[in-house]
Amino acid sequence: MSRLTARDFKNARHRRRGLDRGRGFGSGLAIGLVLALGAFVVGERSGERTANHVPVRPEPRRSPADRTGPETAETGEGRARQYDFYEMLPQFEVVVPEKERDVERLPAAKIERPGVYVLQAGSYRQMADADRVRAQLARQGITAIVQRVAVDADVWHRVRIGPVNDLAELNRLRAQLQAADLDALVIRVGE
């Protein structure tokens, strides 16, 4: 019997795997080209010609005076029917008012149910947008925080004010936000 010995592979030659893959790709491409060429030759020899292979003779050009057909009988109406989008286009025109209508905002209904509330001034995908709203609130003297929340695969940044225990303070904050043109969502905490 032969004796098993440890073999040193440090100096062994490595096979080039990239070259093997290249050979496989090249041989597959060559086989595919040969098959495609064979199918083309068989199709040409079969003698079956479709309507696409029939040569088309061009119509001799006639002068406008020689034409007698439906187009001249209708005095160009055939062309007008072919391109009727010029007549249809004004029907689809949308008139945009120059100035937006001012919508009257009703004052927010006062909350009378006691409890702990949080006001959400907005929810934004970008942190920069949420931070901008938080800074706008800070200029008005309102302390807000930005809360990062993951909903499904999306990340949202919520601008929140509170918690507020006092109903008078809550209604004052809502009125101040409405005056600043910010709609706030009122969330009751701990129901």
Backbone hydrogen bonds, N-H to C=O, Kabsch-Sander energy under -0.5 kcal/mol:
donor,donor_aa,acceptor,acceptor_aa,energy
9,F,7,R,-0.7
12,A,9,F,-0.9
17,R,15,R,-1.0
20,D,16,R,-1.2
21,R,17,R,-2.1
22,G,18,G,-2.1
23,R,19,L,-2.1
24,G,20,D,-2.1
25,F,21,R,-2.4
26,G,22,G,-2.5
27,S,23,R,-2.6
28,G,24,G,-2.1
29,L,25,F,-2.4
30,A,26,G,-2.3
31,I,27,S,-2.3
32,G,28,G,-2.2
33,L,29,L,-2.3
34,V,30,A,-2.2
35,L,31,I,-2.3
36,A,32,G,-2.3
37,L,33,L,-2.5
38,G,34,V,-2.3
39,A,35,L,-2.3
40,F,36,A,-2.0
41,V,37,L,-2.4
42,V,38,G,-2.4
43,G,39,A,-2.1
44,E,40,F,-2.0
45,R,41,V,-2.0
46,S,42,V,-1.2
47,G,44,E,-0.6
49,R,47,G,-0.6
53,H,50,T,-1.4
54,V,51,A,-0.6
66,D,63,S,-1.1
67,R,63,S,-0.8
73,A,69,G,-2.0
74,E,70,P,-1.4
75,T,72,T,-0.7
76,G,71,E,-2.4
77,E,74,E,-0.5
80,A,76,G,-1.4
81,R,77,E,-2.1
82,Q,78,G,-1.4
83,Y,79,R,-1.7
84,D,81,R,-0.6
86,Y,83,Y,-0.5
87,E,84,D,-0.8
88,M,84,D,-1.6
89,L,85,F,-2.3
91,Q,88,M,-0.7
92,F,88,M,-0.9
92,F,89,L,-1.1
93,E,90,P,-0.9
95,V,93,E,-0.5
96,V,94,V,-0.6
103,V,101,R,-0.6
106,L,104,E,-0.6
112,E,110,K,-0.5
115,G,165,N,-0.5
116,V,189,V,-0.6
117,Y,164,V,-2.4
118,V,187,I,-2.6
119,L,161,I,-2.8
120,Q,185,L,-2.9
121,A,119,L,-0.7
121,A,159,V,-2.4
122,G,159,V,-0.9
124,Y,157,H,-2.6
130,A,126,Q,-1.6
131,D,127,M,-2.6
132,R,128,A,-1.9
133,V,129,D,-1.9
134,R,130,A,-2.2
135,A,131,D,-2.3
136,Q,132,R,-2.0
137,L,133,V,-2.2
138,A,134,R,-2.1
139,R,135,A,-1.9
140,Q,136,Q,-0.7
140,Q,137,L,-0.7
141,G,138,A,-1.4
142,I,137,L,-2.6
143,T,141,G,-0.5
144,A,142,I,-0.5
145,I,160,R,-2.7
147,Q,145,I,-0.6
147,Q,158,R,-3.2
148,R,146,V,-0.5
149,V,147,Q,-0.5
149,V,156,W,-3.1
151,V,149,V,-0.6
151,V,154,D,-2.5
152,D,150,A,-0.5
154,D,151,V,-2.4
156,W,149,V,-3.5
157,H,124,Y,-3.4
158,R,147,Q,-3.2
158,R,156,W,-0.6
159,V,122,G,-2.8
160,R,145,I,-2.9
160,R,158,R,-0.7
161,I,119,L,-3.3
164,V,117,Y,-3.1
170,L,166,D,-2.2
171,N,167,L,-2.6
172,R,168,A,-2.0
173,L,169,E,-2.5
174,R,170,L,-2.2
175,A,171,N,-2.1
176,Q,172,R,-2.2
177,L,173,L,-2.5
178,Q,174,R,-2.3
179,A,175,A,-2.1
180,A,176,Q,-1.3
181,D,178,Q,-1.4
182,L,177,L,-2.8
184,A,182,L,-0.6
185,L,120,Q,-2.8
187,I,118,V,-2.9
187,I,185,L,-0.6
188,R,186,V,-0.5
189,V,116,V,-3.1
